[in-house]
Amino acid sequence: SKQVDEPMLQGAATIVVLTGLLAAHSFTRPYIAAEVDALDFAGLCGSIFYVLAGILFYPSITVKAQGSLCHGEDVLSSEPFCTKDRAVKDVVSVVTLVAVSATLAISGGIALFFVREERLSRRSA
């Protein structure tokens, strides 16, 4: 069997799977608390947007670098437009990393809140 080594195809397949999961989640609403359902829905939407950003920004972000592969030891990697493209990619990567980290922290906080609430309600019952 041949390996799938095409990032665009992998990204598209990921979006199809995540969209299916989003549809299944919307149909079943698996959590008792509506807040957790909304949080999971937002997480799935965020994952879809993350993959879309990866597809849109591959292999280049800036207009001048479109159609050029500006990575590795490529001859073009020393061109000014490749340097700017890498700088923009670094900024987008940091912003995305911060956003994903914040989402994980908020999700973890909400999950801990509900666990504590559940423990308190069991103790009082």
Buried (B, 14 or more C-beta within 10 A) or exposed (E): EEEEEEEEEBBBEBBEEBEEBBEEBEEEEEBEEEEBBEBBBEBBEBBBBBBBBBBEBEBBBBEEBEEBBBBEEEEBBEBEBBEBBBEBBEEEEEEBEEEBEEBEEEBEEBEEEBEEEEEEEEEEE
